Amino acid sequence: MSHPQQSKPSLADRGQSFGMRLITRAGGLEAMKNPALRAKVEKVLYRGARQGFRAQVAAGRAFTARSGSGSPTRTKPAKPRVQFDLTPNDDQEMIREAARELADEVLRPAASAADTERTVPDAVREQAAQMGMALLGVPTELGGVAEEASAVTSVLVLEELARGDMGLAVAVMSPAAVANCLVNYGDSDQQATYLPAFTDESSPATGALALMEPQPLFDPAKPQTTGRIDGDGVVLDGTKALVPGAATADLFIVSALIDGAARLVIVPPTTEGVTVSDNPAMGVRAAHTGTLHLEQVRVSTSNLLGTAADHTDAVARARLAWSAAAVGTAQAVLDQVKTYTKERKAFGEPIAHRQAVAFTVANIAIELDGLRLVVWRAASRLDRGLDASEQIAHARALTEKHCAQIGSDAVQLLGGHGFVKEFDNERWFRDLRGAGLMEGALLV
């Protein structure tokens, strides 16, 4: 591949940066045969030097406090479009295609066994790490791959990965939620202390955004996990449920009610009073969910992350992320039932010729397109710095109302095949059932 400027770093040089994770993977995509697009993508994904942020890996993933450069580094706002348009741009389409290939070639083949064994195969985790999917929200100055903040890009990636398998998507993107929280809400000291472990190319850290709690009618704005200020520390007590990868996480970001306001708090798992127990769920089993117990857990006040407004923002972005994942899994459902109902014959003709079957498939397509439009619109408003609370609420409501029905209808359409593990439908139904009630874990 030729380069227009001789001073531009060579492909081999750029291979040392995380940006090449996506470039290398995307090199085989049909769209990348366009020289102009390829050059543009390389420019966007090339991260350059790390500017002093080096990963530290210690036994037990201990984090040594570090001082930042002063002001925190935030991902630059996305450039507004001249007119309202939800069509992904060339860069977003390239990343989306890379995520699609990862879903088709890596996640989908491993999904059934991962669900049964409640674990992420090493090959899946390694492939996702090599592509830098968890770093799409981390700016290049901090070791990530993002030139600008883009909720739309995150939504597209989550949609594609969840089309491969929602449980695996949650598992591999859970660290991204922690990294994004540090980027969006952290101060420079927090970024310098914790982010390098997540951008470490040899052994990236894992983590979880723990908002969910085990009580009925849980309201994330009023968590029952509490914290009290005690001198220069915060003492936390409470329980967090359905935390992905809780047993192996290197870092938790938890929500707690402190002085009457919901806040995010950084909690290393090695802190005294932190314990984890297994908590298998009906769905997203590959994420190996667990319960996080906090009993008189004392952390420094410097571990408070962002403001009460930032907590509200995190809850909203997490809900949008779950709706995006639901879109992906529902798309997998639609793809399968369209083919199955055309090929499956009864009484001498495809069952798709039966009006009830055709209407059911059509309803799945209609509700899916409606949810996707609302999700993309909400993400677009976030990227333009506009209030997206109404659209996110709509996406959440549509996810709760229709996605479980989509999963159930697909099981029904496949008859006995929908009830056995030989087919993916029973897993998709379980995953979609939880997408409308989960809190945290993911973030756009």
Stockholm file with secondary structure:
# STOCKHOLM 1.0

chainA/1-444         MSHPQQSKPSLADRGQSFGMRLITRAGGLEAMKNPALRAKVEKVLYRGARQGFRAQVAAGRAFTARSGSGSPTRTKPAKPRVQFDLTPNDDQEMIREAARELADEVLRPAASAADTERTVPDAVREQAAQMGMALLGVPTELGGVAEEASAVTSVLVLEELARGDMGLAVAVMSPAAVANCLVNYGDSDQQATYLPAFTDESSPATGALALMEPQPLFDPAKPQTTGRIDGDGVVLDGTKALVPGAATADLFIVSALIDGAARLVIVPPTTEGVTVSDNPAMGVRAAHTGTLHLEQVRVSTSNLLGTAADHTDAVARARLAWSAAAVGTAQAVLDQVKTYTKERKAFGEPIAHRQAVAFTVANIAIELDGLRLVVWRAASRLDRGLDASEQIAHARALTEKHCAQIGSDAVQLLGGHGFVKEFDNERWFRDLRGAGLMEGALLV
#=GR chainA/1-444 SS CCCSCTTSCCHHHHTTSTHHHHHHHHTTSGGGGSHHHHHHHHHHHCCCCCTTCCCCCCGGGCCCCCCCCSSCCCCCCCCCCSSCCCSCCHHHHHHHHHHHHHIIIIIHHHHHHHHHHTSCCHHHHHHHHHHTGGGTTSBGGGTSSBSSCCHHHHHHHHHHHHHHCHHHHHHHHHHHHHHHHHHHHCCHHHHHHHHHHHHCSSSCCCEEEECCCSSTTCCTTSCSCEEEEETTEEEEEEEEEEETTTTTCSEEEEEEEETTEEEEEEECTTSTTEEEEECCCSSCGGGCCEEEEEEEEEEEGGGEESCHHHHHHHHHHHHHHHHHHHHHHHHHHHHHHHHHHHHCEETTEEGGGSHHHHHHHHHHHHHHHHHHHHHHHHHHHHHTTCCCHHHHHHHHHHIIIIIHHHHHHHHHHTGGGGGSTTSSHHHHHHHHHHHTTCCSSCCC
#=GC SS_cons         CCCSCTTSCCHHHHTTSTHHHHHHHHTTSGGGGSHHHHHHHHHHHCCCCCTTCCCCCCGGGCCCCCCCCSSCCCCCCCCCCSSCCCSCCHHHHHHHHHHHHHIIIIIHHHHHHHHHHTSCCHHHHHHHHHHTGGGTTSBGGGTSSBSSCCHHHHHHHHHHHHHHCHHHHHHHHHHHHHHHHHHHHCCHHHHHHHHHHHHCSSSCCCEEEECCCSSTTCCTTSCSCEEEEETTEEEEEEEEEEETTTTTCSEEEEEEEETTEEEEEEECTTSTTEEEEECCCSSCGGGCCEEEEEEEEEEEGGGEESCHHHHHHHHHHHHHHHHHHHHHHHHHHHHHHHHHHHHCEETTEEGGGSHHHHHHHHHHHHHHHHHHHHHHHHHHHHHTTCCCHHHHHHHHHHIIIIIHHHHHHHHHHTGGGGGSTTSSHHHHHHHHHHHTTCCSSCCC
//
